């Protein structure tokens, strides 16, 4: 056979090899380790064949590795010209072109990678891309970090819907309440006769109601959560992943240990897009990507990504950001606005408050009396009006309205969702 083309990127050089007519592809794949030894390379990757081409790709690590900076991607034309608010920078491809993706199209992402693989670098790049593109009214983030260290830098960013969640019990409650938020959004979208968040937001802008912000939930260590609340976590993630795309809620779930007890069949089936940095074994690579290759990556942000709607894998290199840079960016964003947390997400059954029958004693919100005065004085019974007047989160406002109903101040909502003052 012949080498028909070579191109060099930030981390690897790719040789496109066209085998002679009678050479089997499986024979070339079998030579991977021999080639690595002959070239004194740490690891090499063979793509046999490159999807849609009649050549085999042989990727060999460069002797000197180029550092990719997030700023290069954020200032690239492809990122600036992307219209989606949920565009994130994933880094550069093997040729060295900036590589971005749209979370709306993913619509959920499962990430794996061992310690030192560059997983945290990649996740930071995604979060910073989202903060860079959106103000806090357009986008809310929920960051779940059982390891307590990964997301500490983002504490008090105004985009956060709750403080960074580090306790597994609170994380389990938050995911269950996010399912409640999804159901609530679907009910309002059904009342407004709209099929997705864009149409709904356009419609409510005309009526003066509150539009829905996009919500991105980022979980940094799924294994910890699965150990503490396996079935419950699995069901919440599966329910969100199955349904939440149209109402603007998206999941980014990461784990160091993509074994079958962490990335269960149910979770895997519902998180279609995958991004794997280097993993410890061929089995882990099979679990996360349904293909081999992630075990022979180079680390330091070298990853394989399955783009939505495509069967092949794209090799990407994550962009680097120092902790000082992250701190500077975050401090600049924090200076713009104070965060407005919705603590009801952290209470078991918070966002989906239910009262236990008419006579059961309900724990009233501390703002209950003030809310009652607002409703009676201003003659307004909508959740969004109360939310604006009291400067609280939507879920808390919804809970107070339900408490007013339980106490006989307001009627139950009619067919149009409006309430009467009794």
VEXDREN-2710 file (C-alpha; in Angstrom, 1 decimal):
% VEXDREN-2710
k/r/px/py/pz
1/UNK/0.0/0.0/0.0
2/UNK/0.9/3.7/-0.1
3/UNK/0.8/6.7/2.3
4/UNK/-1.5/9.1/0.3
5/UNK/-1.6/12.1/2.7
6/UNK/-0.2/13.3/6.1
7/UNK/-1.3/16.1/8.3
8/UNK/0.0/17.4/11.6
9/UNK/-2.1/18.7/14.5
10/UNK/-1.5/19.9/18.1
11/UNK/-0.9/16.5/19.5
12/UNK/-0.7/13.9/16.7
13/UNK/0.4/13.5/13.1
14/UNK/-2.0/11.5/10.9
15/UNK/-0.9/9.3/8.1
16/UNK/-3.5/8.2/5.6
17/UNK/-2.5/4.8/4.3
18/UNK/-4.2/3.1/1.2
19/UNK/-3.7/-0.6/1.5
20/UNK/-3.0/-2.8/-1.6
21/UNK/-6.2/-4.3/-3.0
22/UNK/-5.8/-7.8/-1.4
23/UNK/-4.8/-6.6/2.1
24/UNK/-7.4/-7.1/4.8
25/UNK/-8.1/-4.2/7.2
26/UNK/-8.1/-6.5/10.2
27/UNK/-4.5/-7.4/9.4
28/UNK/-3.5/-3.7/9.7
29/UNK/-5.3/-3.3/13.0
30/UNK/-3.3/-6.3/14.3
31/UNK/-0.1/-4.4/13.8
32/UNK/-0.9/-1.5/16.2
33/UNK/1.5/-2.6/18.9
34/UNK/4.3/-3.5/16.5
35/UNK/4.0/-0.1/14.8
36/UNK/4.1/1.6/18.2
37/UNK/7.3/-0.3/19.1
38/UNK/8.9/0.4/15.7
39/UNK/8.2/4.1/16.0
40/UNK/9.1/4.3/19.8
41/UNK/5.7/5.9/20.3
42/UNK/3.8/6.0/23.7
43/UNK/0.7/4.7/21.9
44/UNK/-0.7/5.0/18.4
45/UNK/-4.3/4.8/17.2
46/UNK/-5.4/3.2/13.9
47/UNK/-8.7/4.1/12.4
48/UNK/-9.5/1.4/9.9
49/UNK/-11.0/2.6/7.7
50/UNK/-11.7/6.3/8.1
51/UNK/-15.5/6.6/7.9
52/UNK/-16.6/7.2/4.3
53/UNK/-13.1/6.9/2.8
54/UNK/-11.0/4.0/1.3
55/UNK/-8.0/4.8/3.5
56/UNK/-6.7/3.8/7.0
57/UNK/-5.8/6.6/9.4
58/UNK/-2.7/6.0/11.5
59/UNK/-2.3/8.6/14.3
60/UNK/1.2/9.0/15.8
61/UNK/1.9/11.3/18.8
62/UNK/4.1/14.4/18.0
63/UNK/7.4/14.7/19.8
64/UNK/6.5/18.2/21.1
65/UNK/2.9/18.8/22.1
66/UNK/1.3/22.2/21.4
67/UNK/-0.8/23.7/24.2
68/UNK/-4.3/24.8/23.1
69/UNK/-5.8/27.8/25.0
70/UNK/-9.5/28.3/25.5
71/UNK/-9.2/31.9/24.3
72/UNK/-8.2/30.7/20.8
73/UNK/-11.5/28.8/20.5
74/UNK/-13.7/31.5/22.0
75/UNK/-12.2/34.1/19.6
76/UNK/-12.5/31.8/16.5
77/UNK/-14.9/32.7/13.8
78/UNK/-16.7/29.3/14.1
79/UNK/-17.5/30.0/17.8
80/UNK/-18.5/33.6/17.3
81/UNK/-20.8/32.8/14.3
82/UNK/-22.6/30.0/16.1
83/UNK/-26.2/31.1/16.8
84/UNK/-27.0/28.7/19.7
85/UNK/-26.6/30.1/23.2
86/UNK/-25.5/26.6/24.3
87/UNK/-22.4/26.4/22.0
88/UNK/-19.4/25.0/23.9
89/UNK/-15.7/24.8/23.0
90/UNK/-14.4/21.3/23.0
91/UNK/-10.9/22.2/21.7
92/UNK/-9.2/21.5/18.4
93/UNK/-9.4/18.5/16.0
94/UNK/-6.5/16.4/14.8
95/UNK/-5.8/18.9/12.0
96/UNK/-5.7/21.8/14.4
97/UNK/-9.1/23.5/13.6
98/UNK/-11.2/24.8/16.4
99/UNK/-13.9/22.3/17.4
100/UNK/-17.3/23.3/19.0
101/UNK/-20.6/21.6/19.6
102/UNK/-24.1/22.7/20.5
103/UNK/-25.5/21.2/23.8
104/UNK/-29.0/21.6/22.4
105/UNK/-28.2/19.1/19.7
106/UNK/-26.4/16.6/21.9
107/UNK/-28.8/17.0/24.0
108/UNK/-27.0/15.3/26.9
109/UNK/-23.4/14.4/27.3
110/UNK/-21.7/11.6/29.1
111/UNK/-18.0/12.1/29.8
112/UNK/-15.3/9.7/31.1
113/UNK/-11.6/9.9/31.9
114/UNK/-9.2/8.8/34.5
115/UNK/-7.2/11.1/36.8
116/UNK/-4.8/13.2/34.6
117/UNK/-6.7/12.5/31.4
118/UNK/-7.8/16.2/31.0
119/UNK/-11.5/15.5/31.9
120/UNK/-11.7/18.5/34.3
121/UNK/-9.9/20.7/31.8
122/UNK/-12.6/19.8/29.2
123/UNK/-15.5/20.4/31.7
124/UNK/-14.1/23.8/32.7
125/UNK/-13.8/24.8/29.1
126/UNK/-17.5/23.9/28.6
127/UNK/-18.7/25.8/31.7
128/UNK/-16.6/28.9/30.7
129/UNK/-18.0/28.8/27.2
130/UNK/-21.5/28.9/28.6
131/UNK/-20.8/31.7/31.0
132/UNK/-19.1/33.6/28.2
133/UNK/-22.1/33.4/25.9
134/UNK/-25.0/33.9/28.3
135/UNK/-26.2/36.3/30.9
136/UNK/-27.9/34.8/34.1
137/UNK/-31.4/35.4/32.8
138/UNK/-30.8/33.2/29.8
139/UNK/-29.0/30.3/31.4
140/UNK/-28.9/28.7/34.8
141/UNK/-26.3/26.2/35.9
142/UNK/-26.6/23.5/38.5
143/UNK/-23.1/22.2/39.5
144/UNK/-23.0/18.9/41.4
145/UNK/-19.5/18.1/42.7
146/UNK/-19.3/15.3/45.3
147/UNK/-15.5/15.6/45.3
148/UNK/-15.8/19.2/46.6
149/UNK/-12.9/20.6/44.7
150/UNK/-13.7/20.6/41.0
151/UNK/-16.3/23.4/41.0
152/UNK/-15.2/25.4/44.0
153/UNK/-14.0/28.2/41.7
154/UNK/-17.6/28.8/40.4
155/UNK/-19.1/29.4/43.9
156/UNK/-21.3/32.5/43.8
157/UNK/-21.5/32.9/40.0
158/UNK/-24.8/34.6/39.3
159/UNK/-25.7/31.9/36.8
160/UNK/-26.0/29.3/39.5
161/UNK/-29.5/28.1/40.4
162/UNK/-28.3/26.7/43.7
163/UNK/-24.9/27.0/45.5
164/UNK/-22.4/24.3/44.2
165/UNK/-23.8/21.0/45.6
166/UNK/-21.2/18.8/47.3
167/UNK/-23.3/16.6/49.6
168/UNK/-24.7/13.5/47.9
169/UNK/-28.0/13.7/49.8
170/UNK/-28.6/17.2/48.5
171/UNK/-27.5/16.2/45.0
172/UNK/-30.1/13.4/45.0
173/UNK/-32.8/15.8/46.1
174/UNK/-31.7/18.4/43.5
175/UNK/-32.0/15.9/40.6
176/UNK/-35.4/14.7/41.8
177/UNK/-36.5/18.4/42.0
178/UNK/-35.1/19.0/38.5
179/UNK/-37.5/16.3/37.3
180/UNK/-40.3/18.3/39.0
181/UNK/-39.2/21.4/37.3
182/UNK/-39.2/19.6/33.9
183/UNK/-42.8/18.4/34.5
184/UNK/-43.8/21.9/35.6
185/UNK/-42.3/23.4/32.4
186/UNK/-44.1/20.8/30.2
187/UNK/-47.4/21.6/31.9
188/UNK/-47.0/25.3/31.2
189/UNK/-45.8/24.6/27.6
190/UNK/-48.9/22.4/27.1
191/UNK/-51.2/25.2/28.4
192/UNK/-49.5/27.6/26.0
193/UNK/-49.7/25.0/23.2
194/UNK/-46.0/25.2/22.4
195/UNK/-43.7/22.3/21.6
196/UNK/-40.3/23.6/22.6
197/UNK/-38.6/26.2/24.8
198/UNK/-37.9/28.7/21.9
199/UNK/-41.6/28.8/20.9
200/UNK/-42.7/29.1/24.5
201/UNK/-40.3/31.9/25.3
202/UNK/-41.4/33.8/22.2
203/UNK/-45.1/33.4/23.1
204/UNK/-44.7/34.5/26.8
205/UNK/-42.6/37.6/25.9
206/UNK/-45.8/38.9/24.1
207/UNK/-47.9/38.3/27.2
208/UNK/-45.3/39.6/29.6
209/UNK/-44.8/36.4/31.5
210/UNK/-41.5/35.0/32.6
211/UNK/-39.5/33.1/29.9
212/UNK/-37.7/29.9/30.8
213/UNK/-34.0/30.1/31.1
214/UNK/-32.0/27.1/29.7
215/UNK/-30.7/24.9/32.6
216/UNK/-27.5/22.9/32.3
217/UNK/-26.9/20.3/35.1
218/UNK/-23.2/19.3/35.3
219/UNK/-22.4/16.3/37.5
220/UNK/-18.7/15.8/38.1
221/UNK/-18.5/12.4/39.7
222/UNK/-21.4/10.1/38.9
223/UNK/-19.7/7.1/40.8
224/UNK/-20.0/8.9/44.2
225/UNK/-23.7/9.6/43.6
226/UNK/-24.4/6.1/42.4
227/UNK/-22.8/4.7/45.6
228/UNK/-25.1/6.9/47.8
229/UNK/-28.4/6.7/45.9
230/UNK/-28.0/4.3/43.0
231/UNK/-31.6/3.6/41.9
232/UNK/-32.9/7.1/42.7
233/UNK/-30.1/8.8/40.9
234/UNK/-30.3/6.5/37.9
235/UNK/-34.1/7.1/37.6
236/UNK/-33.8/10.9/37.9
237/UNK/-31.0/11.0/35.2
238/UNK/-32.9/8.7/32.9
239/UNK/-36.2/10.7/33.2
240/UNK/-34.4/14.0/32.6
241/UNK/-32.4/12.5/29.7
242/UNK/-35.5/11.0/28.1
243/UNK/-37.7/14.1/28.2
244/UNK/-36.0/17.3/29.2
245/UNK/-34.5/18.5/25.9
246/UNK/-37.6/20.3/24.6
247/UNK/-38.1/22.3/27.8
248/UNK/-34.5/23.5/27.8
249/UNK/-32.9/21.3/30.5
250/UNK/-29.6/19.5/29.6
251/UNK/-27.3/17.1/31.4
252/UNK/-23.5/16.8/31.3
253/UNK/-22.5/13.8/33.4
254/UNK/-18.9/12.9/34.1
255/UNK/-17.2/9.9/35.7
256/UNK/-13.7/8.6/36.3
257/UNK/-14.9/5.1/36.4
258/UNK/-17.1/4.1/33.5
259/UNK/-17.8/0.6/34.8
260/UNK/-21.1/-1.1/34.3
261/UNK/-22.3/-0.4/37.9
262/UNK/-21.8/3.3/37.4
263/UNK/-22.7/3.8/33.8
264/UNK/-25.7/1.5/33.9
265/UNK/-27.6/0.4/30.7
266/UNK/-30.4/2.8/31.5
267/UNK/-28.1/5.8/31.9
268/UNK/-26.1/4.9/28.8
269/UNK/-29.2/4.4/26.6
270/UNK/-30.4/7.9/27.5
271/UNK/-27.2/9.8/27.2
272/UNK/-26.5/9.5/23.4
273/UNK/-23.5/11.8/23.0
274/UNK/-20.2/10.6/24.6
275/UNK/-16.8/12.2/25.2
276/UNK/-14.0/10.0/26.5
277/UNK/-10.6/11.2/27.6
278/UNK/-8.1/8.5/28.4
279/UNK/-9.5/5.5/30.4
280/UNK/-7.8/2.7/32.3
281/UNK/-8.7/-0.3/30.2
282/UNK/-10.2/-1.5/26.9
283/UNK/-13.3/-2.6/28.8
284/UNK/-13.9/1.0/30.0
285/UNK/-13.4/2.2/26.5
286/UNK/-16.1/-0.3/25.3
287/UNK/-18.5/0.8/28.0
288/UNK/-18.3/4.5/27.3
289/UNK/-17.8/4.6/23.5
290/UNK/-19.0/1.2/22.5
291/UNK/-15.6/1.1/20.7
292/UNK/-11.9/0.6/21.5
293/UNK/-9.5/3.5/21.4
294/UNK/-10.0/5.6/24.6
295/UNK/-7.5/3.4/26.4
296/UNK/-4.8/4.4/24.0
297/UNK/-5.2/8.2/24.2
298/UNK/-2.4/10.4/25.3
299/UNK/-4.0/12.1/28.3
300/UNK/-3.6/15.9/28.8
301/UNK/-7.0/16.6/27.2
302/UNK/-6.7/14.1/24.3
303/UNK/-10.3/12.8/23.7
304/UNK/-12.7/10.9/21.5
305/UNK/-16.1/12.5/20.8
306/UNK/-19.3/11.0/19.2
307/UNK/-20.9/14.0/17.4
308/UNK/-24.8/13.9/17.4
309/UNK/-26.2/12.1/14.4
310/UNK/-22.8/10.6/13.4
311/UNK/-21.6/7.0/13.8
312/UNK/-17.8/7.8/13.8
313/UNK/-15.5/9.1/16.5
314/UNK/-13.8/12.5/16.3
315/UNK/-10.5/12.9/18.0
316/UNK/-10.3/16.3/19.8
317/UNK/-7.8/18.0/22.2
318/UNK/-9.3/20.0/25.1
319/UNK/-8.3/23.6/25.6
320/UNK/-6.2/24.5/28.6
321/UNK/-7.0/27.2/31.2
322/UNK/-4.9/28.0/34.3
323/UNK/-6.7/28.2/37.7
324/UNK/-5.7/31.9/37.9
325/UNK/-7.5/32.5/34.5
326/UNK/-10.6/30.7/35.6
327/UNK/-10.6/32.8/38.8
328/UNK/-10.2/36.1/36.9
329/UNK/-13.1/35.2/34.5
330/UNK/-15.3/34.1/37.4
331/UNK/-14.5/37.2/39.5
332/UNK/-15.4/39.5/36.6
333/UNK/-18.7/37.7/36.1
334/UNK/-19.4/37.8/39.9
335/UNK/-18.9/41.5/39.9
336/UNK/-21.9/42.0/37.5
337/UNK/-24.6/40.6/39.8
338/UNK/-25.4/38.8/43.0
339/UNK/-26.6/35.2/42.6
340/UNK/-30.3/34.5/43.3
341/UNK/-30.4/30.9/44.6
342/UNK/-33.5/28.8/44.6
343/UNK/-32.8/26.7/47.8
344/UNK/-36.1/24.7/47.3
345/UNK/-34.1/22.4/44.9
346/UNK/-32.0/21.2/47.8
347/UNK/-35.0/20.1/49.9
348/UNK/-36.4/16.6/49.4
349/UNK/-39.7/17.3/47.5
350/UNK/-38.8/21.0/47.3
351/UNK/-39.5/22.0/43.7
352/UNK/-42.4/19.7/43.5
353/UNK/-44.0/20.7/46.8
354/UNK/-47.0/18.7/47.9
355/UNK/-49.3/19.3/50.8
356/UNK/-50.5/16.3/52.7
357/UNK/-54.2/16.7/52.6
358/UNK/-56.2/19.8/53.8
359/UNK/-55.7/19.5/57.5
360/UNK/-52.1/18.4/57.7
361/UNK/-49.8/21.1/59.1
362/UNK/-47.7/22.6/56.3
363/UNK/-44.3/24.3/57.1
364/UNK/-44.9/27.8/55.8
365/UNK/-42.2/29.6/53.9
366/UNK/-40.6/32.5/55.9
367/UNK/-41.9/34.9/53.3
368/UNK/-45.5/33.6/53.4
369/UNK/-47.0/36.6/55.3
370/UNK/-45.2/39.1/53.0
371/UNK/-46.4/37.1/49.9
372/UNK/-50.0/37.1/51.2
373/UNK/-49.9/40.9/51.6
374/UNK/-48.5/41.3/48.0
375/UNK/-51.3/39.1/46.6
376/UNK/-54.1/40.8/48.6
377/UNK/-52.8/44.4/48.0
378/UNK/-51.8/44.1/44.3
379/UNK/-54.6/41.7/43.3
380/UNK/-52.1/39.6/41.4
381/UNK/-52.0/35.8/41.8
382/UNK/-49.3/34.7/39.2
383/UNK/-46.2/32.9/40.3
384/UNK/-43.9/35.1/38.1
385/UNK/-45.4/38.3/39.6
386/UNK/-44.7/37.1/43.1
387/UNK/-41.2/36.0/42.1
388/UNK/-40.4/39.5/40.8
389/UNK/-41.9/41.3/43.8
390/UNK/-40.1/39.2/46.4
391/UNK/-37.0/38.6/44.3
392/UNK/-37.0/34.8/44.8
393/UNK/-36.6/31.8/42.6
394/UNK/-39.5/30.4/40.5
395/UNK/-39.9/27.2/42.5
396/UNK/-40.0/29.0/45.8
397/UNK/-42.6/31.3/44.4
398/UNK/-44.7/28.4/43.1
399/UNK/-44.4/26.7/46.6
400/UNK/-45.7/29.9/48.3
401/UNK/-48.7/30.1/45.9
402/UNK/-49.5/26.5/46.7
403/UNK/-49.3/27.3/50.4
404/UNK/-51.7/30.2/49.9
405/UNK/-54.1/27.8/48.2
406/UNK/-53.8/25.3/51.0
407/UNK/-54.5/28.0/53.6
408/UNK/-57.6/29.1/51.7
409/UNK/-56.3/32.5/50.5
410/UNK/-56.4/31.5/46.8
411/UNK/-58.5/29.1/44.7
412/UNK/-57.1/26.2/42.8
413/UNK/-56.0/27.1/39.3
414/UNK/-58.8/27.0/36.6
415/UNK/-58.5/25.6/33.1
416/UNK/-56.4/28.5/32.0
417/UNK/-54.1/28.3/35.1
418/UNK/-55.4/31.4/36.7
419/UNK/-56.4/31.6/40.4
420/UNK/-59.1/33.7/42.2
421/UNK/-58.5/35.5/45.6
422/UNK/-61.0/33.9/48.0
END
